[in-house]
Amino acid sequence: MLIDSIQNGIVIDHITAGKAMELYQILGLDKLACTVAILKNVTSGKLGRKDIIKIDGEMELDWDLIGYVDPSITVNIIRG
């Protein structure tokens, strides 16, 4: 499966498998007008399986909420 790369936006990576929807709801991503892609159970060499959220746009993130859901999450800000 191919998911297009984003030019300007946010990639929330290394989410423990099965936690992406919880993070989606807690961060209120359903209220965004931009495209949001949720990838579940992606193969990962480090984690075995992981979830990823791609946001094709900019937004303010609540770092405390992200850490609460899963402290191992990494966030990449993409500006292209």
N, CA, C and O atoms as a CHARMM CRD file, in Angstrom:
* protein
*
  320
    1    1 MET  N      0.84400  -1.17600   0.00000 PROA 1      0.00000
    2    1 MET  CA     0.00000   0.00000   0.00000 PROA 1      0.00000
    3    1 MET  C      0.89000   1.24100   0.00000 PROA 1      0.00000
    4    1 MET  O      1.88000   1.30200   0.72900 PROA 1      0.00000
    5    2 LEU  N      0.53900   2.21100  -0.80800 PROA 2      0.00000
    6    2 LEU  CA     1.29500   3.45300  -0.88000 PROA 2      0.00000
    7    2 LEU  C      0.47500   4.60200  -0.30600 PROA 2      0.00000
    8    2 LEU  O     -0.69900   4.77100  -0.63400 PROA 2      0.00000
    9    3 ILE  N      1.10500   5.37300   0.53900 PROA 3      0.00000
   10    3 ILE  CA     0.51200   6.59600   1.07500 PROA 3      0.00000
   11    3 ILE  C      1.42100   7.72500   0.61400 PROA 3      0.00000
   12    3 ILE  O      2.62600   7.69500   0.86700 PROA 3      0.00000
   13    4 ASP  N      0.85500   8.72200  -0.06100 PROA 4      0.00000
   14    4 ASP  CA     1.65500   9.82900  -0.57500 PROA 4      0.00000
   15    4 ASP  C      2.42000  10.52700   0.54000 PROA 4      0.00000
   16    4 ASP  O      1.97800  10.58500   1.68700 PROA 4      0.00000
   17    5 SER  N      3.58600  11.05700   0.16300 PROA 5      0.00000
   18    5 SER  CA     4.34300  11.85800   1.11500 PROA 5      0.00000
   19    5 SER  C      3.66100  13.21500   1.25300 PROA 5      0.00000
   20    5 SER  O      2.89700  13.63100   0.38200 PROA 5      0.00000
   21    6 ILE  N      3.94400  13.88900   2.34500 PROA 6      0.00000
   22    6 ILE  CA     3.35700  15.20600   2.55700 PROA 6      0.00000
   23    6 ILE  C      4.44500  16.25900   2.39400 PROA 6      0.00000
   24    6 ILE  O      5.61000  16.01200   2.70600 PROA 6      0.00000
   25    7 GLN  N      4.06200  17.42600   1.90700 PROA 7      0.00000
   26    7 GLN  CA     5.00600  18.51500   1.68500 PROA 7      0.00000
   27    7 GLN  C      5.12100  19.41100   2.91500 PROA 7      0.00000
   28    7 GLN  O      6.21300  19.85800   3.26900 PROA 7      0.00000
   29    8 ASN  N      4.00200  19.66600   3.55100 PROA 8      0.00000
   30    8 ASN  CA     3.95800  20.48000   4.76500 PROA 8      0.00000
   31    8 ASN  C      2.98200  19.82200   5.72100 PROA 8      0.00000
   32    8 ASN  O      1.79500  19.69600   5.42000 PROA 8      0.00000
   33    9 GLY  N      3.47500  19.41000   6.85000 PROA 9      0.00000
   34    9 GLY  CA     2.58300  18.75900   7.79800 PROA 9      0.00000
   35    9 GLY  C      3.33600  18.07000   8.90800 PROA 9      0.00000
   36    9 GLY  O      4.46200  18.43700   9.24300 PROA 9      0.00000
   37   10 ILE  N      2.69500  17.05900   9.47400 PROA 10     0.00000
   38   10 ILE  CA     3.20500  16.39200  10.66200 PROA 10     0.00000
   39   10 ILE  C      3.07300  14.88700  10.48300 PROA 10     0.00000
   40   10 ILE  O      2.05100  14.39400  10.00600 PROA 10     0.00000
   41   11 VAL  N      4.11800  14.16400  10.87100 PROA 11     0.00000
   42   11 VAL  CA     4.06400  12.70600  10.91700 PROA 11     0.00000
   43   11 VAL  C      4.26200  12.29200  12.37200 PROA 11     0.00000
   44   11 VAL  O      5.29800  12.57200  12.97500 PROA 11     0.00000
   45   12 ILE  N      3.26400  11.62800  12.92100 PROA 12     0.00000
   46   12 ILE  CA     3.34900  11.09700  14.28000 PROA 12     0.00000
   47   12 ILE  C      3.65400   9.61100  14.12300 PROA 12     0.00000
   48   12 ILE  O      2.82400   8.84600  13.63100 PROA 12     0.00000
   49   13 ASP  N      4.84300   9.21300  14.54200 PROA 13     0.00000
   50   13 ASP  CA     5.36000   7.87200  14.25100 PROA 13     0.00000
   51   13 ASP  C      5.64800   7.11000  15.54500 PROA 13     0.00000
   52   13 ASP  O      5.63400   7.67800  16.63700 PROA 13     0.00000
   53   14 HSD  N      5.90700   5.82800  15.39600 PROA 14     0.00000
   54   14 HSD  CA     6.24600   4.92200  16.49400 PROA 14     0.00000
   55   14 HSD  C      5.15400   4.85800  17.55500 PROA 14     0.00000
   56   14 HSD  O      5.44100   4.72000  18.74400 PROA 14     0.00000
   57   15 ILE  N      3.90100   4.96000  17.11800 PROA 15     0.00000
   58   15 ILE  CA     2.76000   4.80100  18.02100 PROA 15     0.00000
   59   15 ILE  C      2.58500   3.30300  18.25900 PROA 15     0.00000
   60   15 ILE  O      2.58600   2.52400  17.30600 PROA 15     0.00000
   61   16 THR  N      2.43800   2.89700  19.50000 PROA 16     0.00000
   62   16 THR  CA     2.19400   1.49000  19.80000 PROA 16     0.00000
   63   16 THR  C      0.99300   1.01200  18.99600 PROA 16     0.00000
   64   16 THR  O     -0.03700   1.68300  18.94800 PROA 16     0.00000
   65   17 ALA  N      1.13100  -0.15000  18.36400 PROA 17     0.00000
   66   17 ALA  CA     0.05800  -0.69300  17.52200 PROA 17     0.00000
   67   17 ALA  C     -1.26300  -0.71000  18.28500 PROA 17     0.00000
   68   17 ALA  O     -1.34100  -1.19000  19.41600 PROA 17     0.00000
   69   18 GLY  N     -2.29800  -0.17400  17.63800 PROA 18     0.00000
   70   18 GLY  CA    -3.62900  -0.13800  18.22600 PROA 18     0.00000
   71   18 GLY  C     -3.96900   1.14400  18.96100 PROA 18     0.00000
   72   18 GLY  O     -5.09900   1.29300  19.42600 PROA 18     0.00000
   73   19 LYS  N     -3.03000   2.08000  19.08300 PROA 19     0.00000
   74   19 LYS  CA    -3.28300   3.31400  19.83200 PROA 19     0.00000
   75   19 LYS  C     -3.53900   4.53500  18.95100 PROA 19     0.00000
   76   19 LYS  O     -3.81400   5.61500  19.47500 PROA 19     0.00000
   77   20 ALA  N     -3.45700   4.39500  17.63400 PROA 20     0.00000
   78   20 ALA  CA    -3.61200   5.55300  16.74300 PROA 20     0.00000
   79   20 ALA  C     -4.99100   6.18700  16.85800 PROA 20     0.00000
   80   20 ALA  O     -5.09900   7.41300  16.87000 PROA 20     0.00000
   81   21 MET  N     -6.03900   5.39000  16.94100 PROA 21     0.00000
   82   21 MET  CA    -7.39100   5.95300  17.01700 PROA 21     0.00000
   83   21 MET  C     -7.60500   6.71100  18.32400 PROA 21     0.00000
   84   21 MET  O     -8.27900   7.74100  18.34200 PROA 21     0.00000
   85   22 GLU  N     -7.03700   6.20900  19.41200 PROA 22     0.00000
   86   22 GLU  CA    -7.12800   6.91500  20.69300 PROA 22     0.00000
   87   22 GLU  C     -6.45600   8.27900  20.58100 PROA 22     0.00000
   88   22 GLU  O     -7.00800   9.28300  21.03000 PROA 22     0.00000
   89   23 LEU  N     -5.28100   8.31700  19.99100 PROA 23     0.00000
   90   23 LEU  CA    -4.56500   9.57400  19.81000 PROA 23     0.00000
   91   23 LEU  C     -5.33100  10.50700  18.87300 PROA 23     0.00000
   92   23 LEU  O     -5.41100  11.70900  19.12500 PROA 23     0.00000
   93   24 TYR  N     -5.89000   9.96400  17.80600 PROA 24     0.00000
   94   24 TYR  CA    -6.70500  10.72300  16.85200 PROA 24     0.00000
   95   24 TYR  C     -7.84800  11.43900  17.57600 PROA 24     0.00000
   96   24 TYR  O     -8.09500  12.62200  17.34200 PROA 24     0.00000
   97   25 GLN  N     -8.53100  10.72400  18.44200 PROA 25     0.00000
   98   25 GLN  CA    -9.66800  11.29800  19.16500 PROA 25     0.00000
   99   25 GLN  C     -9.22400  12.31100  20.21100 PROA 25     0.00000
  100   25 GLN  O     -9.81100  13.38800  20.31600 PROA 25     0.00000
  101   26 ILE  N     -8.19900  11.97900  20.98200 PROA 26     0.00000
  102   26 ILE  CA    -7.73100  12.87100  22.04300 PROA 26     0.00000
  103   26 ILE  C     -7.22100  14.19300  21.47600 PROA 26     0.00000
  104   26 ILE  O     -7.45100  15.24900  22.06600 PROA 26     0.00000
  105   27 LEU  N     -6.52900  14.14300  20.33300 PROA 27     0.00000
  106   27 LEU  CA    -5.98800  15.36500  19.72400 PROA 27     0.00000
  107   27 LEU  C     -7.03000  16.13000  18.91200 PROA 27     0.00000
  108   27 LEU  O     -6.75900  17.23900  18.45100 PROA 27     0.00000
  109   28 GLY  N     -8.22000  15.55200  18.73200 PROA 28     0.00000
  110   28 GLY  CA    -9.27700  16.22700  17.97800 PROA 28     0.00000
  111   28 GLY  C     -8.97600  16.34000  16.49500 PROA 28     0.00000
  112   28 GLY  O     -9.37000  17.31500  15.85500 PROA 28     0.00000
  113   29 LEU  N     -8.28200  15.35600  15.94100 PROA 29     0.00000
  114   29 LEU  CA    -7.89700  15.41900  14.53300 PROA 29     0.00000
  115   29 LEU  C     -9.09500  15.34900  13.59500 PROA 29     0.00000
  116   29 LEU  O     -8.99000  15.72600  12.42800 PROA 29     0.00000
  117   30 ASP  N    -10.22700  14.87200  14.09100 PROA 30     0.00000
  118   30 ASP  CA   -11.44200  14.81600  13.27100 PROA 30     0.00000
  119   30 ASP  C    -11.97200  16.20900  12.94300 PROA 30     0.00000
  120   30 ASP  O    -12.78500  16.35700  12.03100 PROA 30     0.00000
  121   31 LYS  N    -11.53100  17.21700  13.66100 PROA 31     0.00000
  122   31 LYS  CA   -12.00000  18.58700  13.44500 PROA 31     0.00000
  123   31 LYS  C    -11.15700  19.34100  12.41100 PROA 31     0.00000
  124   31 LYS  O    -11.49400  20.46500  12.03700 PROA 31     0.00000
  125   32 LEU  N    -10.06900  18.72900  11.95400 PROA 32     0.00000
  126   32 LEU  CA    -9.19600  19.39000  10.98100 PROA 32     0.00000
  127   32 LEU  C     -9.81400  19.37400   9.58800 PROA 32     0.00000
  128   32 LEU  O    -10.52100  18.43500   9.22300 PROA 32     0.00000
  129   33 ALA  N     -9.54200  20.41700   8.81900 PROA 33     0.00000
  130   33 ALA  CA   -10.03300  20.49400   7.44100 PROA 33     0.00000
  131   33 ALA  C     -9.06000  19.84300   6.45900 PROA 33     0.00000
  132   33 ALA  O     -9.40300  19.64700   5.29300 PROA 33     0.00000
  133   34 CYS  N     -7.85900  19.50800   6.91000 PROA 34     0.00000
  134   34 CYS  CA    -6.85300  18.90600   6.02800 PROA 34     0.00000
  135   34 CYS  C     -6.96500  17.37900   6.03900 PROA 34     0.00000
  136   34 CYS  O     -7.71900  16.80200   6.82200 PROA 34     0.00000
  137   35 THR  N     -6.20200  16.74700   5.15900 PROA 35     0.00000
  138   35 THR  CA    -6.19000  15.28900   5.07100 PROA 35     0.00000
  139   35 THR  C     -5.40600  14.69800   6.23700 PROA 35     0.00000
  140   35 THR  O     -4.31500  15.16600   6.56400 PROA 35     0.00000
  141   36 VAL  N     -5.97300  13.66400   6.86100 PROA 36     0.00000
  142   36 VAL  CA    -5.30500  12.92600   7.93300 PROA 36     0.00000
  143   36 VAL  C     -5.32300  11.45000   7.55400 PROA 36     0.00000
  144   36 VAL  O     -6.38600  10.88500   7.29500 PROA 36     0.00000
  145   37 ALA  N     -4.14200  10.82300   7.52200 PROA 37     0.00000
  146   37 ALA  CA    -4.04200   9.39300   7.20900 PROA 37     0.00000
  147   37 ALA  C     -3.64000   8.63600   8.46900 PROA 37     0.00000
  148   37 ALA  O     -2.70300   9.02300   9.16800 PROA 37     0.00000
  149   38 ILE  N     -4.35700   7.55900   8.74900 PROA 38     0.00000
  150   38 ILE  CA    -4.04000   6.69300   9.88000 PROA 38     0.00000
  151   38 ILE  C     -3.57900   5.35700   9.31700 PROA 38     0.00000
  152   38 ILE  O     -4.31800   4.69300   8.58900 PROA 38     0.00000
  153   39 LEU  N     -2.37700   4.97400   9.65000 PROA 39     0.00000
  154   39 LEU  CA    -1.83300   3.68400   9.21700 PROA 39     0.00000
  155   39 LEU  C     -1.72400   2.80200  10.44900 PROA 39     0.00000
  156   39 LEU  O     -1.04400   3.15400  11.41300 PROA 39     0.00000
  157   40 LYS  N     -2.38700   1.66800  10.41800 PROA 40     0.00000
  158   40 LYS  CA    -2.40600   0.77400  11.57200 PROA 40     0.00000
  159   40 LYS  C     -1.64700  -0.50800  11.25500 PROA 40     0.00000
  160   40 LYS  O     -1.67700  -1.00700  10.13000 PROA 40     0.00000
  161   41 ASN  N     -0.97400  -1.02400  12.26100 PROA 41     0.00000
  162   41 ASN  CA    -0.25200  -2.29700  12.16800 PROA 41     0.00000
  163   41 ASN  C      0.78900  -2.31800  11.05700 PROA 41     0.00000
  164   41 ASN  O      0.92000  -3.30600  10.33300 PROA 41     0.00000
  165   42 VAL  N      1.52500  -1.22400  10.92900 PROA 42     0.00000
  166   42 VAL  CA     2.60200  -1.12400   9.95100 PROA 42     0.00000
  167   42 VAL  C      3.79600  -1.93400  10.46600 PROA 42     0.00000
  168   42 VAL  O      4.12800  -1.86400  11.65000 PROA 42     0.00000
  169   43 THR  N      4.43400  -2.69200   9.59400 PROA 43     0.00000
  170   43 THR  CA     5.60000  -3.47500   9.99300 PROA 43     0.00000
  171   43 THR  C      6.73800  -2.54900  10.41600 PROA 43     0.00000
  172   43 THR  O      7.04900  -1.57400   9.73200 PROA 43     0.00000
  173   44 SER  N      7.35000  -2.86900  11.55100 PROA 44     0.00000
  174   44 SER  CA     8.44200  -2.06900  12.09200 PROA 44     0.00000
  175   44 SER  C      9.54800  -2.99400  12.58100 PROA 44     0.00000
  176   44 SER  O      9.28900  -3.93900  13.32600 PROA 44     0.00000
  177   45 GLY  N     10.77300  -2.72500  12.16700 PROA 45     0.00000
  178   45 GLY  CA    11.90100  -3.51900  12.63200 PROA 45     0.00000
  179   45 GLY  C     12.13400  -3.37300  14.12100 PROA 45     0.00000
  180   45 GLY  O     12.54500  -4.32500  14.78400 PROA 45     0.00000
  181   46 LYS  N     11.87100  -2.17900  14.65500 PROA 46     0.00000
  182   46 LYS  CA    12.11200  -1.89700  16.07100 PROA 46     0.00000
  183   46 LYS  C     10.97100  -2.38600  16.95800 PROA 46     0.00000
  184   46 LYS  O     11.21300  -2.96200  18.01900 PROA 46     0.00000
  185   47 LEU  N      9.72100  -2.16100  16.52800 PROA 47     0.00000
  186   47 LEU  CA     8.56100  -2.44700  17.37100 PROA 47     0.00000
  187   47 LEU  C      7.79900  -3.70500  16.97000 PROA 47     0.00000
  188   47 LEU  O      6.92700  -4.16000  17.71100 PROA 47     0.00000
  189   48 GLY  N      8.11000  -4.26500  15.82900 PROA 48     0.00000
  190   48 GLY  CA     7.31500  -5.38200  15.31200 PROA 48     0.00000
  191   48 GLY  C      6.15200  -4.84400  14.49400 PROA 48     0.00000
  192   48 GLY  O      6.10000  -5.02100  13.27700 PROA 48     0.00000
  193   49 ARG  N      5.22500  -4.18600  15.17200 PROA 49     0.00000
  194   49 ARG  CA     4.09300  -3.49200  14.53900 PROA 49     0.00000
  195   49 ARG  C      3.94400  -2.12700  15.19800 PROA 49     0.00000
  196   49 ARG  O      4.22400  -1.96200  16.38500 PROA 49     0.00000
  197   50 LYS  N      3.50100  -1.15500  14.41200 PROA 50     0.00000
  198   50 LYS  CA     3.29400   0.19100  14.93600 PROA 50     0.00000
  199   50 LYS  C      2.18100   0.86900  14.16300 PROA 50     0.00000
  200   50 LYS  O      1.76500   0.38700  13.11000 PROA 50     0.00000
  201   51 ASP  N      1.69800   1.98700  14.68700 PROA 51     0.00000
  202   51 ASP  CA     0.73700   2.84100  14.00300 PROA 51     0.00000
  203   51 ASP  C      1.43600   4.15200  13.64700 PROA 51     0.00000
  204   51 ASP  O      2.40900   4.54500  14.29000 PROA 51     0.00000
  205   52 ILE  N      0.92800   4.81500  12.62100 PROA 52     0.00000
  206   52 ILE  CA     1.45200   6.10800  12.17200 PROA 52     0.00000
  207   52 ILE  C      0.26500   7.00300  11.84000 PROA 52     0.00000
  208   52 ILE  O     -0.73500   6.53100  11.29900 PROA 52     0.00000
  209   53 ILE  N      0.36900   8.28900  12.15900 PROA 53     0.00000
  210   53 ILE  CA    -0.62900   9.27700  11.73700 PROA 53     0.00000
  211   53 ILE  C      0.09900  10.33700  10.92200 PROA 53     0.00000
  212   53 ILE  O      1.10800  10.88600  11.36500 PROA 53     0.00000
  213   54 LYS  N     -0.42100  10.62300   9.71800 PROA 54     0.00000
  214   54 LYS  CA     0.11800  11.67800   8.86400 PROA 54     0.00000
  215   54 LYS  C     -0.93000  12.77600   8.74100 PROA 54     0.00000
  216   54 LYS  O     -2.08900  12.51000   8.42400 PROA 54     0.00000
  217   55 ILE  N     -0.51500  13.99700   8.99300 PROA 55     0.00000
  218   55 ILE  CA    -1.40400  15.15500   8.91200 PROA 55     0.00000
  219   55 ILE  C     -0.86900  16.06200   7.81400 PROA 55     0.00000
  220   55 ILE  O      0.24700  16.57100   7.91800 PROA 55     0.00000
  221   56 ASP  N     -1.65500  16.26800   6.76500 PROA 56     0.00000
  222   56 ASP  CA    -1.23500  17.08400   5.63200 PROA 56     0.00000
  223   56 ASP  C     -1.63200  18.53400   5.87900 PROA 56     0.00000
  224   56 ASP  O     -2.51900  19.07200   5.21600 PROA 56     0.00000
  225   57 GLY  N     -0.96600  19.14900   6.83500 PROA 57     0.00000
  226   57 GLY  CA    -1.24100  20.52100   7.22900 PROA 57     0.00000
  227   57 GLY  C     -0.59200  20.77100   8.57400 PROA 57     0.00000
  228   57 GLY  O     -0.05000  19.85700   9.19500 PROA 57     0.00000
  229   58 GLU  N     -0.65100  22.00900   9.01700 PROA 58     0.00000
  230   58 GLU  CA    -0.02600  22.36600  10.28600 PROA 58     0.00000
  231   58 GLU  C     -1.07800  22.52200  11.36900 PROA 58     0.00000
  232   58 GLU  O     -2.22000  22.89300  11.09700 PROA 58     0.00000
  233   59 MET  N     -0.68200  22.23700  12.58600 PROA 59     0.00000
  234   59 MET  CA    -1.56000  22.40400  13.74100 PROA 59     0.00000
  235   59 MET  C     -0.69900  22.47100  14.99100 PROA 59     0.00000
  236   59 MET  O      0.46100  22.06000  14.98300 PROA 59     0.00000
  237   60 GLU  N     -1.27100  22.98800  16.05100 PROA 60     0.00000
  238   60 GLU  CA    -0.60600  22.97200  17.34500 PROA 60     0.00000
  239   60 GLU  C     -0.82300  21.60700  17.97500 PROA 60     0.00000
  240   60 GLU  O     -1.94600  21.10400  17.99000 PROA 60     0.00000
  241   61 LEU  N      0.23200  21.00500  18.49100 PROA 61     0.00000
  242   61 LEU  CA     0.12500  19.70300  19.13500 PROA 61     0.00000
  243   61 LEU  C      0.21200  19.85700  20.64800 PROA 61     0.00000
  244   61 LEU  O      0.94700  20.70600  21.15200 PROA 61     0.00000
  245   62 ASP  N     -0.52700  19.04700  21.35300 PROA 62     0.00000
  246   62 ASP  CA    -0.45300  19.00500  22.80900 PROA 62     0.00000
  247   62 ASP  C      0.52500  17.89000  23.18000 PROA 62     0.00000
  248   62 ASP  O      0.16700  16.71200  23.18900 PROA 62     0.00000
  249   63 TRP  N      1.75100  18.27400  23.48300 PROA 63     0.00000
  250   63 TRP  CA     2.81400  17.30800  23.75500 PROA 63     0.00000
  251   63 TRP  C      2.50000  16.45500  24.97900 PROA 63     0.00000
  252   63 TRP  O      2.86800  15.28100  25.02800 PROA 63     0.00000
  253   64 ASP  N      1.82500  17.03600  25.96400 PROA 64     0.00000
  254   64 ASP  CA     1.45700  16.27100  27.16100 PROA 64     0.00000
  255   64 ASP  C      0.50200  15.13800  26.81400 PROA 64     0.00000
  256   64 ASP  O      0.65800  14.02200  27.31000 PROA 64     0.00000
  257   65 LEU  N     -0.48300  15.41500  25.96700 PROA 65     0.00000
  258   65 LEU  CA    -1.42600  14.36700  25.56300 PROA 65     0.00000
  259   65 LEU  C     -0.73400  13.27700  24.75500 PROA 65     0.00000
  260   65 LEU  O     -1.01500  12.09200  24.93200 PROA 65     0.00000
  261   66 ILE  N      0.16200  13.67800  23.87800 PROA 66     0.00000
  262   66 ILE  CA     0.89700  12.69500  23.08000 PROA 66     0.00000
  263   66 ILE  C      1.70600  11.78100  23.99800 PROA 66     0.00000
  264   66 ILE  O      1.68900  10.56200  23.83200 PROA 66     0.00000
  265   67 GLY  N      2.40900  12.36500  24.96000 PROA 67     0.00000
  266   67 GLY  CA     3.19400  11.57900  25.90500 PROA 67     0.00000
  267   67 GLY  C      2.34200  10.70600  26.80000 PROA 67     0.00000
  268   67 GLY  O      2.76400   9.62300  27.20300 PROA 67     0.00000
  269   68 TYR  N      1.13900  11.17300  27.11400 PROA 68     0.00000
  270   68 TYR  CA     0.21500  10.38600  27.93800 PROA 68     0.00000
  271   68 TYR  C     -0.22700   9.12300  27.20000 PROA 68     0.00000
  272   68 TYR  O     -0.26900   8.04000  27.78500 PROA 68     0.00000
  273   69 VAL  N     -0.55600   9.26200  25.92500 PROA 69     0.00000
  274   69 VAL  CA    -1.01500   8.11100  25.13700 PROA 69     0.00000
  275   69 VAL  C      0.11300   7.11200  24.94800 PROA 69     0.00000
  276   69 VAL  O     -0.09400   5.90600  25.08500 PROA 69     0.00000
  277   70 ASP  N      1.31000   7.60600  24.63500 PROA 70     0.00000
  278   70 ASP  CA     2.43300   6.69800  24.37900 PROA 70     0.00000
  279   70 ASP  C      3.73600   7.49900  24.42700 PROA 70     0.00000
  280   70 ASP  O      4.00800   8.26500  23.50200 PROA 70     0.00000
  281   71 PRO  N      4.53700   7.34900  25.46200 PROA 71     0.00000
  282   71 PRO  CA     5.76900   8.14000  25.58400 PROA 71     0.00000
  283   71 PRO  C      6.84600   7.80800  24.54700 PROA 71     0.00000
  284   71 PRO  O      7.83400   8.53500  24.44500 PROA 71     0.00000
  285   72 SER  N      6.68000   6.73800  23.78400 PROA 72     0.00000
  286   72 SER  CA     7.69100   6.37600  22.78100 PROA 72     0.00000
  287   72 SER  C      7.42000   6.99100  21.40900 PROA 72     0.00000
  288   72 SER  O      8.18700   6.77000  20.47200 PROA 72     0.00000
  289   73 ILE  N      6.34800   7.75500  21.28400 PROA 73     0.00000
  290   73 ILE  CA     5.98600   8.38800  20.00900 PROA 73     0.00000
  291   73 ILE  C      7.05900   9.39200  19.59300 PROA 73     0.00000
  292   73 ILE  O      7.63200  10.09700  20.42300 PROA 73     0.00000
  293   74 THR  N      7.31600   9.43700  18.27800 PROA 74     0.00000
  294   74 THR  CA     8.16000  10.48900  17.71700 PROA 74     0.00000
  295   74 THR  C      7.30400  11.34200  16.78400 PROA 74     0.00000
  296   74 THR  O      6.37800  10.84700  16.14200 PROA 74     0.00000
  297   75 VAL  N      7.62800  12.62600  16.72300 PROA 75     0.00000
  298   75 VAL  CA     6.88200  13.56100  15.87700 PROA 75     0.00000
  299   75 VAL  C      7.86800  14.24100  14.93700 PROA 75     0.00000
  300   75 VAL  O      8.89100  14.77300  15.36800 PROA 75     0.00000
  301   76 ASN  N      7.54800  14.21700  13.65100 PROA 76     0.00000
  302   76 ASN  CA     8.36600  14.88300  12.63900 PROA 76     0.00000
  303   76 ASN  C      7.54000  15.98700  11.99400 PROA 76     0.00000
  304   76 ASN  O      6.44200  15.74500  11.49400 PROA 76     0.00000
  305   77 ILE  N      8.08000  17.20000  12.01100 PROA 77     0.00000
  306   77 ILE  CA     7.44900  18.33900  11.35200 PROA 77     0.00000
  307   77 ILE  C      8.05300  18.42600   9.94800 PROA 77     0.00000
  308   77 ILE  O      9.27000  18.53500   9.79900 PROA 77     0.00000
  309   78 ILE  N      7.20300  18.37600   8.92400 PROA 78     0.00000
  310   78 ILE  CA     7.65300  18.38800   7.53500 PROA 78     0.00000
  311   78 ILE  C      7.37500  19.76600   6.94000 PROA 78     0.00000
  312   78 ILE  O      6.24200  20.24700   6.95300 PROA 78     0.00000
  313   79 ARG  N      8.41600  20.38200   6.42700 PROA 79     0.00000
  314   79 ARG  CA     8.26600  21.65400   5.71500 PROA 79     0.00000
  315   79 ARG  C      9.03400  21.53000   4.41800 PROA 79     0.00000
  316   79 ARG  O     10.26400  21.47700   4.40900 PROA 79     0.00000
  317   80 GLY  N      8.29700  21.48600   3.32400 PROA 80     0.00000
  318   80 GLY  CA     8.97000  21.23500   2.05500 PROA 80     0.00000
  319   80 GLY  C      8.73400  22.30200   1.08800 PROA 80     0.00000
  320   80 GLY  O      9.23500  22.23800  -0.03500 PROA 80     0.00000
